Amino acid sequence: MRVRKGDQIKLKTLLKLFFACLTLFFVLFLYLFWTLSSENESRFMGEQFTNVGQIPTEAVVYNRNNIVVAVVACGNRFEETMNMLKTAIIFSKAHLNFVVIADENLFEKFREKLEEWKILTKDTFSYKVLPVNFPVNEAEEWKKLFKLCAAQRLFLPDILKDVDSVLYMDTDTLFLTPVEKVWQFFHKMNSSHIAALAPEHEDPNVGWYNRFARHPYYGKLGVNSGVMLMNLTRMRTFQWAEYVVPIYKKYKLKITWGDQDIINIIFHYHPGKLYIYSCMYNFRPDHCMYTSVCKEAEKEGVVILHGSRGVFHSDKQPVFKAIYQAVEEFKLGIDSIDIFIETVDAYLQNANNSSCGQVKNIFLKNLKKYIS
């Protein structure tokens, strides 16, 4: 039977309408599927962070005018932490506020020593000691990510809900100038910046991220998280916490440096949120172990010394060990800064043969400047 031309046109029109409807149905199905998946992911994220900050603690409230130094100490990091805090007290003129997040078995040790120091220094600082606090569903996994408890810094915006900003310090760091010299960068950030860090490397020939990383990272050489200014208010507005867990789950088999890699990944996708300061604010063995590569430190002196890879406690880098030893021996409230600098200078004389010892003056430059 022959189909008339008019009927053929009607048939083609009906087929077009059918396929159009089918396409629309498919698009709607995909949209609903994506929406439900997003809701489930948001619900999952809410579950992950429901318990962050819920461990009962005393109130911690600091506004944007308070200088707050935060540190996380677990395991055998008590002495390192105290030496870092000691250097903050030695050089700073402003009143300091310390937030120490620690294993509960270290609570009394911290409180006892810090109370002693408050008396010796006539209350030049205040402090809070808080318990380690990770998302409970995966608490042990997060606690053991890279170095013990190091990943705690990723959750500070949620744990310290009533704190505006902090300077986060790794335990293996030492101030060689007042804390205020680093804190000033909060006033140099623009309204988009939520944090400040120093580069991981200066020389691409020895850079780790550009040669070995299997995940995205910030800029050309990545950043080091050992000395981190954190505007917690802006980080909460940015919804920092909602990035952390999904990124970890996606890249957990590809990251090497734990929380630092997660920070690099976040700022890879949001580079405008990060302020970069010089290597002299996070000076590590990498900057002098082969040749001197931190040109700002050569000119201005080292501001913060970072004894990464355990160099404060080994003979691999005598300069770093010498300065740490001088800090350890310094008695707050008894010894003068002059004595401390003389001790550092004397110990550095024995480190002349090392590569970092060849530029030993960069470690003394700021010390001498702040007692003149």
VEXDREN-2710 file (C-alpha; in Angstrom, 1 decimal):
% VEXDREN-2710
k/r/px/py/pz
1/MET/0.0/0.0/0.0
2/ARG/1.4/3.4/-1.0
3/VAL/1.6/6.1/1.7
4/ARG/0.5/9.5/0.5
5/LYS/3.0/12.4/0.5
6/GLY/1.0/14.3/3.1
7/ASP/1.0/11.3/5.4
8/GLN/4.8/10.9/5.0
9/ILE/5.3/14.5/6.2
10/LYS/3.1/13.9/9.2
11/LEU/5.0/10.7/10.0
12/LYS/8.3/12.5/9.8
13/THR/7.0/15.2/12.0
14/LEU/5.8/12.7/14.6
15/LEU/9.2/10.9/14.6
16/LYS/11.0/14.2/15.1
17/LEU/8.7/15.1/18.0
18/PHE/9.2/11.6/19.5
19/PHE/13.0/11.9/19.3
20/ALA/12.9/15.5/20.7
21/CYS/10.8/14.2/23.7
22/LEU/13.2/11.3/24.2
23/THR/16.2/13.7/24.2
24/LEU/14.5/16.0/26.7
25/PHE/13.6/13.1/28.9
26/PHE/17.2/11.9/28.8
27/VAL/18.5/15.4/29.7
28/LEU/16.1/15.6/32.6
29/PHE/17.1/12.2/33.8
30/LEU/20.8/13.2/33.8
31/TYR/19.9/16.5/35.6
32/LEU/18.0/14.7/38.3
33/PHE/20.7/12.1/38.7
34/TRP/23.4/14.8/39.1
35/THR/21.2/16.8/41.6
36/LEU/20.7/13.7/43.7
37/SER/24.4/12.8/43.6
38/SER/25.3/16.4/44.7
39/GLU/22.8/16.2/47.6
40/ASN/24.3/12.9/48.7
41/GLU/27.8/14.3/48.5
42/SER/26.8/17.4/50.5
43/ARG/25.1/15.1/53.0
44/PHE/28.3/13.0/53.1
45/MET/30.4/16.1/53.6
46/GLY/28.1/17.2/56.4
47/GLU/28.5/13.9/58.1
48/GLN/32.2/14.1/57.8
49/PHE/32.4/17.4/59.6
50/THR/29.5/17.1/62.1
51/ASN/32.0/16.1/64.8
52/VAL/34.8/18.5/64.0
53/GLY/35.2/20.8/66.9
54/GLN/32.6/19.0/69.0
55/ILE/35.1/17.6/71.6
56/PRO/34.4/19.7/74.7
57/THR/37.0/22.4/75.2
58/GLU/37.3/25.8/76.8
59/ALA/36.3/28.7/74.6
60/VAL/38.9/30.0/72.2
61/VAL/38.1/33.5/71.0
62/TYR/40.6/35.8/69.3
63/ASN/39.8/38.8/67.0
64/ARG/41.8/40.2/64.1
65/ASN/43.9/42.4/66.3
66/ASN/45.2/39.4/68.3
67/ILE/48.5/37.8/67.2
68/VAL/47.8/34.0/67.4
69/VAL/50.5/31.3/66.9
70/ALA/49.0/27.8/66.4
71/VAL/50.9/24.6/66.6
72/VAL/50.0/20.9/66.7
73/ALA/52.1/18.5/68.8
74/CYS/51.7/14.7/69.1
75/GLY/54.1/11.9/70.0
76/ASN/57.6/13.1/70.8
77/ARG/57.1/16.7/69.6
78/PHE/56.9/18.3/73.0
79/GLU/60.5/19.6/73.2
80/GLU/60.5/20.9/69.6
81/THR/57.2/22.7/70.2
82/MET/58.5/24.4/73.4
83/ASN/61.6/25.6/71.6
84/MET/59.6/27.1/68.8
85/LEU/57.4/28.9/71.3
86/LYS/60.4/30.0/73.2
87/THR/61.9/31.8/70.2
88/ALA/58.5/33.5/69.6
89/ILE/58.7/34.8/73.2
90/ILE/62.4/35.8/73.1
91/PHE/62.1/38.2/70.2
92/SER/58.5/39.5/70.1
93/LYS/57.5/42.9/71.5
94/ALA/53.7/42.4/71.1
95/HIS/51.5/40.3/73.4
96/LEU/51.3/36.8/71.9
97/ASN/48.5/34.2/72.0
98/PHE/49.5/30.5/71.7
99/VAL/47.0/27.8/70.6
100/VAL/48.6/24.4/71.2
101/ILE/46.6/21.4/69.9
102/ALA/48.1/18.2/71.4
103/ASP/47.6/14.6/72.5
104/GLU/45.9/14.6/75.9
105/ASN/48.9/12.9/77.5
106/LEU/50.9/16.1/76.8
107/PHE/48.3/18.5/78.2
108/GLU/49.8/18.7/81.7
109/LYS/53.4/19.1/80.4
110/PHE/52.4/22.0/78.2
111/ARG/50.4/23.7/80.9
112/GLU/53.0/23.3/83.5
113/LYS/55.8/24.7/81.4
114/LEU/53.8/27.5/79.9
115/GLU/52.6/28.6/83.3
116/GLU/56.2/28.7/84.5
117/TRP/57.1/30.8/81.5
118/LYS/54.3/33.2/82.0
119/ILE/55.7/34.0/85.5
120/LEU/59.2/34.3/84.2
121/THR/58.2/36.6/81.4
122/LYS/55.6/38.6/83.3
123/ASP/52.6/37.5/81.3
124/THR/53.9/38.5/77.9
125/PHE/51.7/35.8/76.4
126/SER/48.5/33.8/76.9
127/TYR/47.8/30.3/75.8
128/LYS/45.2/27.6/75.2
129/VAL/45.8/23.9/75.1
130/LEU/43.2/21.9/73.1
131/PRO/42.8/18.2/72.2
132/VAL/43.5/16.8/68.8
133/ASN/40.3/16.7/66.8
134/PHE/39.7/15.0/63.5
135/PRO/36.5/13.9/61.7
136/VAL/35.6/10.9/63.9
137/ASN/34.7/8.6/61.0
138/GLU/38.3/8.5/59.9
139/ALA/40.1/10.0/62.8
140/GLU/43.0/7.5/63.0
141/GLU/43.6/7.7/59.2
142/TRP/43.8/11.5/59.3
143/LYS/45.9/11.5/62.4
144/LYS/48.5/9.2/60.8
145/LEU/48.5/11.0/57.4
146/PHE/52.2/11.9/56.7
147/LYS/53.6/13.0/60.2
148/LEU/51.5/12.3/63.3
149/CYS/48.7/14.9/63.6
150/ALA/50.2/17.1/60.9
151/ALA/46.9/17.1/59.0
152/GLN/45.2/18.8/61.9
153/ARG/46.0/22.2/60.3
154/LEU/43.5/21.4/57.5
155/PHE/40.6/21.5/60.0
156/LEU/41.6/24.6/62.0
157/PRO/38.9/26.8/60.4
158/ASP/36.3/24.5/61.8
159/ILE/37.9/23.8/65.1
160/LEU/38.8/27.4/65.9
161/LYS/35.4/28.8/65.0
162/ASP/35.8/32.0/67.0
163/VAL/39.4/32.8/65.9
164/ASP/39.9/35.3/63.1
165/SER/43.5/34.4/62.0
166/VAL/46.5/32.4/63.0
167/LEU/50.1/31.9/62.1
168/TYR/50.4/28.1/61.9
169/MET/53.9/26.7/62.7
170/ASP/55.3/23.2/62.3
171/THR/57.0/22.1/65.5
172/ASP/60.4/21.9/63.8
173/THR/60.6/25.7/63.2
174/LEU/62.4/28.5/65.1
175/PHE/61.8/32.3/65.0
176/LEU/64.9/34.4/64.4
177/THR/62.9/37.6/64.5
178/PRO/59.7/38.9/66.2
179/VAL/56.5/37.1/65.2
180/GLU/55.2/40.5/64.1
181/LYS/57.5/40.4/61.1
182/VAL/55.6/37.5/59.7
183/TRP/52.2/38.7/61.0
184/GLN/52.5/41.9/59.0
185/PHE/51.7/40.0/55.8
186/PHE/48.0/39.8/56.8
187/HIS/48.0/43.5/56.1
188/LYS/49.6/43.0/52.7
189/MET/47.1/40.4/51.5
190/ASN/44.3/41.6/49.2
191/SER/40.7/40.8/49.9
192/SER/40.8/37.5/48.0
193/HIS/43.7/36.0/49.9
194/ILE/42.9/33.4/52.5
195/ALA/46.4/32.2/53.3
196/ALA/50.1/32.9/52.8
197/LEU/52.9/30.4/52.2
198/ALA/56.5/30.2/50.9
199/PRO/57.6/28.3/47.8
200/GLU/58.6/24.7/48.2
201/HIS/61.7/25.3/46.0
202/GLU/63.6/28.1/44.3
203/ASP/65.4/26.0/41.7
204/PRO/63.4/23.9/39.2
205/ASN/66.5/21.6/38.7
206/VAL/66.0/20.2/42.3
207/GLY/62.3/20.9/42.7
208/TRP/60.2/18.0/44.0
209/TYR/56.8/18.8/42.7
210/ASN/57.8/19.7/39.2
211/ARG/59.8/16.4/38.9
212/PHE/57.9/13.8/40.9
213/ALA/54.3/14.9/41.8
214/ARG/51.5/12.8/40.5
215/HIS/48.8/15.3/41.4
216/PRO/48.2/19.0/40.7
217/TYR/50.2/21.6/42.7
218/TYR/50.5/25.3/43.1
219/GLY/52.4/27.3/40.5
220/LYS/55.6/26.0/38.9
221/LEU/57.3/24.5/42.0
222/GLY/54.6/24.1/44.7
223/VAL/54.4/25.5/48.2
224/ASN/55.7/24.4/51.6
225/SER/53.1/24.4/54.4
226/GLY/55.5/24.6/57.4
227/VAL/54.9/28.3/58.1
228/MET/51.3/29.2/57.1
229/LEU/49.4/32.4/57.7
230/MET/45.7/31.4/57.8
231/ASN/42.8/33.9/57.7
232/LEU/40.3/31.5/59.2
233/THR/37.4/33.8/58.7
234/ARG/38.0/34.0/54.9
235/MET/38.7/30.2/54.8
236/ARG/35.3/29.5/56.4
237/THR/33.7/31.9/53.9
238/PHE/35.6/30.0/51.1
239/GLN/34.2/26.8/52.6
240/TRP/37.7/25.3/52.9
241/ALA/36.5/22.2/54.7
242/GLU/34.3/21.1/51.8
243/TYR/37.4/20.7/49.6
244/VAL/39.6/18.8/52.0
245/VAL/38.0/15.4/52.3
246/PRO/36.9/15.0/48.6
247/ILE/40.4/15.9/47.5
248/TYR/42.0/13.5/49.9
249/LYS/39.7/10.7/48.7
250/LYS/40.5/11.4/45.1
251/TYR/44.3/11.7/45.4
252/LYS/45.1/9.6/48.5
253/LEU/47.1/7.0/46.5
254/LYS/49.0/9.8/44.7
255/ILE/50.0/12.1/47.5
256/THR/53.4/11.9/49.3
257/TRP/53.6/14.8/51.7
258/GLY/50.1/14.4/53.2
259/ASP/48.4/17.6/54.2
260/GLN/50.9/19.8/52.3
261/ASP/49.9/18.0/49.0
262/ILE/46.2/18.6/49.8
263/ILE/47.0/22.3/50.3
264/ASN/48.9/22.4/47.0
265/ILE/46.0/20.8/45.2
266/ILE/43.5/23.3/46.6
267/PHE/45.6/26.3/45.6
268/HIS/46.3/24.8/42.2
269/TYR/42.7/25.3/41.4
270/HIS/42.4/28.6/43.4
271/PRO/45.7/30.3/42.9
272/GLY/44.2/33.8/43.5
273/LYS/43.4/32.8/47.1
274/LEU/47.1/32.4/48.1
275/TYR/49.7/35.1/49.0
276/ILE/53.3/34.1/48.4
277/TYR/56.1/35.4/50.6
278/SER/59.8/34.8/50.4
279/CYS/61.8/31.7/51.3
280/MET/63.5/33.7/54.1
281/TYR/60.2/33.2/56.0
282/ASN/60.5/29.4/55.7
283/PHE/64.2/28.7/55.4
284/ARG/65.0/25.0/55.0
285/PRO/68.1/22.9/54.4
286/ASP/67.2/22.8/50.7
287/HIS/68.0/26.5/50.5
288/CYS/71.7/26.0/51.3
289/MET/72.6/22.3/51.3
290/TYR/74.1/22.4/47.8
291/THR/74.4/26.1/47.1
292/SER/72.7/29.2/48.5
293/VAL/69.5/29.7/46.5
294/CYS/67.4/32.0/48.8
295/LYS/68.6/35.3/47.6
296/GLU/66.2/37.3/49.9
297/ALA/67.8/35.6/52.9
298/GLU/71.3/36.5/51.7
299/LYS/70.2/40.1/51.6
300/GLU/67.8/40.4/54.6
301/GLY/68.7/37.4/56.7
302/VAL/66.6/34.3/57.7
303/VAL/63.4/35.2/59.5
304/ILE/62.1/31.6/60.3
305/LEU/64.3/28.5/60.4
306/HIS/62.6/25.3/59.4
307/GLY/64.5/22.1/60.4
308/SER/62.8/19.8/58.0
309/ARG/63.9/16.2/57.6
310/GLY/65.0/16.1/61.3
311/VAL/68.1/18.2/60.8
312/PHE/67.7/19.8/64.3
313/HIS/68.5/16.4/65.7
314/SER/71.2/15.0/63.4
315/ASP/74.6/16.0/62.1
316/LYS/73.6/16.3/58.5
317/GLN/73.2/20.1/58.7
318/PRO/75.4/21.4/61.6
319/VAL/74.2/25.0/61.3
320/PHE/70.6/24.0/62.0
321/LYS/71.6/21.7/64.9
322/ALA/73.8/24.5/66.3
323/ILE/71.0/27.1/66.4
324/TYR/68.5/24.6/67.8
325/GLN/71.0/23.7/70.6
326/ALA/71.5/27.3/71.5
327/VAL/67.7/27.8/71.7
328/GLU/67.4/24.7/73.9
329/GLU/70.0/25.9/76.3
330/PHE/68.6/29.4/76.6
331/LYS/66.8/30.1/79.9
332/LEU/63.8/32.3/79.7
333/GLY/63.7/35.1/82.3
334/ILE/67.4/34.4/83.2
335/ASP/69.6/34.7/80.1
336/SER/69.8/37.8/78.0
337/ILE/69.4/37.9/74.2
338/ASP/73.1/39.0/74.0
339/ILE/74.1/35.7/75.6
340/PHE/71.9/33.8/73.2
341/ILE/73.4/35.4/70.1
342/GLU/77.0/34.9/71.4
343/THR/76.1/31.2/71.9
344/VAL/74.7/30.9/68.4
345/ASP/77.8/32.6/67.0
346/ALA/80.1/30.4/68.8
347/TYR/78.3/27.2/67.8
348/LEU/78.2/28.3/64.1
349/GLN/82.0/28.6/64.1
350/ASN/82.1/24.8/64.2
351/ALA/79.9/24.5/61.2
352/ASN/82.1/26.4/58.7
353/ASN/82.9/23.3/56.7
354/SER/79.3/22.6/55.8
355/SER/77.6/24.1/52.8
356/CYS/75.1/26.0/54.9
357/GLY/78.0/27.1/57.1
358/GLN/79.4/28.9/54.2
359/VAL/76.6/31.4/54.5
360/LYS/76.3/31.4/58.3
361/ASN/75.9/35.2/58.4
362/ILE/72.4/35.0/57.0
363/PHE/71.4/33.2/60.3
364/LEU/72.9/35.9/62.4
365/LYS/71.8/39.0/60.4
366/ASN/68.3/39.3/61.9
367/LEU/69.4/38.2/65.4
368/LYS/71.9/41.1/65.6
369/LYS/69.4/43.5/64.0
370/TYR/66.8/43.0/66.7
371/ILE/69.1/43.6/69.6
372/SER/70.7/46.8/68.2
END
